Amino acid sequence: MTGFPEFWLRSTGRTIALLPLSWIYRLVVWLRRLAYSVGVRKQHRLAVPVIIVGNIFVGGTGKTPLVLWVVRFLKGLQRRPGIITRGYGGNAEKWPQLVGADSDPFTVGDEPVLLARRSGCPVVAAPDRVRAAEALIQHHGCDVIVSDDGLQHYRLGRDMEVVVIDAARGLGNGHCLPAGPLREPGRRLRTVDLVVANGGPSWFSPYYFTLRLNAAHALVDLNRTRDLADFNGMQVHAVTGIGSPDRFFAALERFGMEVIAHPFPDHHPFTAADIRFDDDLPVMMTEKDAVKCTAFAADRHWCVPAETVLTAATERALGARIRATLQQVAERRRLRRRQEGA
């Protein structure tokens, strides 16, 4: 898979050489989590439910599409969700940052802008997720907080944890950094509410979703669209800076395109030179990349949005877990009020 060292995906001699550092890393992770669980470090509990959609694998696993599904589900329950995110790649001098559909992705990060455009919810970006969440509650009246990533941000108390894994990569070689790609040991999956795979079923969970591509939108005018089938048999440039670029390239190839692949690192700060080529071929990119390229796009640049498609079993399981979490938090709040009034 592009973007990851080979020894992170399957063990090699280099993996073995780095294992002592990996064991030290695991010890630090364990001690840090223990400090929060016993109260040495304070965990901040908010007045509203907090749902974390995160991962334990370094880099992108497809969390953002699932976050969008979760907030749509919450809206269907007549809730007022808000989204918090780190704002990775943003260069803002002050945080938190309220993110709108027209925010500068180089200031607040690419994923926050994408979330604001697609969700219709208030989005706040900040490395300190507690401050970001408090801003949403105080200034936007949000009654549920959904965190895009932040599984390891233990200062923020949470009521529900969903982990997204890449069905193809799984947990790689199974080791923590730097010998492997894991932020936390694989056994961490046993403690979360639900594990959902991106791309198909996996050894770790029967629940999964896929991303469906249907149309291409012109970057110079997003209202101008073409069916992806129109590009069948055509040679195209595919430019992307996401965690799993091969999945995007393969999706375009399934529509019969001859793909000239241009993978970049996740959250790459695109420039005009990155998407200009010495020919007249169409240039395809994901929504996440497109938010950073709109300002210098030409007629041949196309954005390909992805629709999140959950299996029926996954929708039932995730929906039931969300409903149960909201109910549990409401019951705890009622009990606390009775105790305070006694």
N, C-alpha and C positions, 0 to 999 in steps of 0.2 A: 504493500500500500504506500502510495506516495506521501512523503512528508514525515515518515517515522523511520528511525534506524531499524535495520533488519533485525538486530539482536533484541529489540523490544518486542518483536512479534513472534520470534522463535529463538530459543536459547542457543547461544554460541559461546565460544571461548571468552569473548568480551563480556558476556552476561555473567559468567562465573567470576571473572576478575573483579567485577563491580559489586558482587553480592555483599561483601562486608560493609560497603557504604549504604547499600540498600537496607541492611539490618539496622544500622544506626538511624536511618531515616524512619523506619517503621517504629523504632523505640520512641523517637521524638513525637511522631504522630500519636502513638498510644498515650504518652505522657500528657500531651496537649489535650486530648479528648478526656482523659481521666480528670484533669484539672477542672474542666467545665462540669463534669458529672458529679464531682464531690464538692463543688462550690468554691474551690480555690480561685478559679476565674469565674466572674459573674456572667451568666447568660441572661440576656435581656428579653423578657416576655412582653409581647405587644398586646393591646386590648382587642385585637381582631385575629382570626385564624391566619396562619402562615403556612403556605404550601411551597415546598422546595422541589424544583425539577432540576436535578443535577446529575453528576457522573463521578466515577472514580478513575476514569481513563483520561490521561492528559490529552488536551485538544478537543476538537468537536466530535460529538457523537450524534447530533441531531436533536438537541434539547429544545431549541427555539420552536420548531414546528409543534412539538408537544405542548409547550407553554401556550401557544396560540389556541390549541384545542381546549386546554384547561380553562382559559379565560372565556372562551365561547360557551363552554358548558356552564360556568358560573353565571354568566349573563342570562342563560336560559333558566336558571334558578332564581332570577330577579335579584342577584347580588351585584355589588359594585366593586369589581376587582381592580386592583392596581398592580403594575408590574415593576419590580426592582431588578436591576442588573448592574454589573460592575462597571460597564462603560469601557471595556478593554479596548485599547488602541486610541482612546480619546485623549486629547492633550489639553483639556480644560484646566485653567488655573485654580478654579474653585469648584468644589463639589458640596452637596448634590447638585445635579443638573436636571431640570425638567426637560423632557425630550418630546418634541413634536414631529409631525410628519415632514416638516421642512427644516428640521435641525441640521446643523453641519455634522456629518459623520466623523470628520477629522477632529472635531471638538469633543463629541460625546461618545463616539464609537459607532461602528456600523450596525451591530445587532440591535442596540437601543432604537435607532431610527427605523429599522425594519419592523421591530415590534410595535412602535408607535403607528406606523402606516397600516399594518395589517390588523392590529387588535382593536383599534378605536378606544383603547383604555388609556388612562394616565400612566405614563412611564417615567420613572426617575432613575437616573444612573449615578452611582457613587461607589467607590471602593468600600466605604463603610455602609453596609447594607441596613444596619439599624437606623442610621440617619436617613437613608433613602426611604425606608418604610414609614418612618415617623412623618416625613414630609408628605407622603401620599395620604396618610390618615388625617393629618391636621389641615392640609390645604385642599384636598380633593374629596374628602368624605368617603374614602375607600373602606369597605367592610371586610375585604379579604385581600391578603397580600400574596402574590405569586412571584417567587424568586426564580429568575432564569439563571441557573447555576447557584453556587453558594452552599453546596452540601457540606463543604469543609469550613464554612464561615460560622463556627459554633457559637459565637457571641450572640447571634440572632437565634432566639428560641423558635422552634418549629413544631407544628402539629401534624404534619404529614410530609413524608419524604418519598419522592419518586426518582428512581435512577434509570437513566437511559443508557443503553449499551449499543454498540455497533454490532449487528448480528454477524458480520463477516469477520471482524477483528476479535470479537469477544473480549477477553481480558489479556490479549497478547500472550506473552510468555508467563504471565501470572505473577511477576515480581514487581515490587515497588521501585520508585525512582532511586538511583539512576540506572539500576540494572534492568528495569522494566518500565512500562508506561503507567503504572498505577499510582494514584495519589494516596490511596488507602488500600490495605489488604483486601483480597477478594471476599473474605468472610464478612466484610462490612455489608455486603448485599443481604445477609440474613437479617439485618436489623432494620431495613427500610420497609415501607408499606407496600411498595410495588416495584418490580423491575420490568421495564418495557424495552424491547429490542427494536432498533431501527433497521428495517430492511427485510425482516422475516423472523421466524421462530429461532430460538437459540437454546443452547444447553442450560442457560441460566433462567429462562422464563418462557412460558407458552404464549405470553402476551407480546404483541408487536404491532407496528404500523409500517406503512410504506408511504413513499412520496410519489405522487402522480403528477406528471407534467402534461399540459394540454395545449398551451398556446404561448407564443412569443409576443412580448410587448416592446414596441420601439422606444428606446430611451429618450429620444427627442420628443416623443408624444406617446405617453403610456396608454392613451385611449386607442391608439392604432395598434391592432393586433393581427397576427397571422397564425393559422393553425400550424402546429409543428409538422404535420404531415406534408405541408407545402414544401418543406425543405428536404423531402425524401430524395435520395440520390445526389444531393448537393454536398460539396466540400465546404466545411465551415471551420472557423476558428472557435475554440471553446476556451474561455479564460475564466479561471476561478481561483479564489483564495479561501477555501473552506477546509474543514478537517478531513473530509473524505472526497477529494476531487475525482477519484476514479469512478465513484458512483454517479456523479453528474455526467461525466464523459460517456459512461455506458448507457445512461438514460437517453442521451441524444442519439447514440448509435442505434438504439432500438427503434427510433423513428426513421431509420435508413440514412442517416447523415454520415458522411465521411469526415470524422473529427480530427482536426489538427489540435492536439492538446497543449494547453499552456497552463500548467499548475503553478500556483504561487503559495507561499506560506499562509496559514490561517490568519485572517485579519490583515492581510497585506495592504499597505497604504498606496493604493493604485495612483498612477500618474497617467497622463495622456499617452506617453510613449509605450506604456504597457499594453494598450489596446489598439495600437495602430500598426498596421502591417502593409507590406509593399504589394498589395493586390486589392481586389474589390470584393473579396469573399465576405459573407455575413459573419458577424462576431457574436457569439452567444455567451451569456453569463448568468449567474444566479442572482436572485433578488438582493442577497446580502452584498454581493460585489457591486451590483448596479447602483446602490445608494451612494457609492463613492465615485462613480464614473459618469453620472448624469451630466455634470457640469461641462465635461469636455467630450461628450458623445457625438457621434455623427449618425446619419440615416441608417447605416449598416449595422449599428449596434443594437442588440436585442437582449431584453431581460426575460428569463424563463421562470415564472413563479411556480412553486411546488405546492400542491394540495395534500394535506395530511389525511391519510386514509387508515383508520384503525379497524382491526377486525371486530366483529360483533362481540366476541368474548372479551376483547380488550376494552371496548367501550363499556360493557356491563361492569367489568371488574374495576376500572378506573372511576367510572361514575359512582358506583356504590361506595367506593372508598372515600371519595370526596364528600358525598352526602353524609356518611357516617362521621367523618371528621368535623364537618360543620355542626352536626348535632351534638357531638361530644363536647366541643368548645362551648356551645350554647348552654349545655347542661352544667358544665363547670362554672360558667359565669353566673347562672341562676343560683347554684349552691353557694358560691362565694358571697353573693348579695344577701342570701338568707342568713349566713353566718355573721356577716357584718351588721345585720339588723337585729340579731338576737341579743 
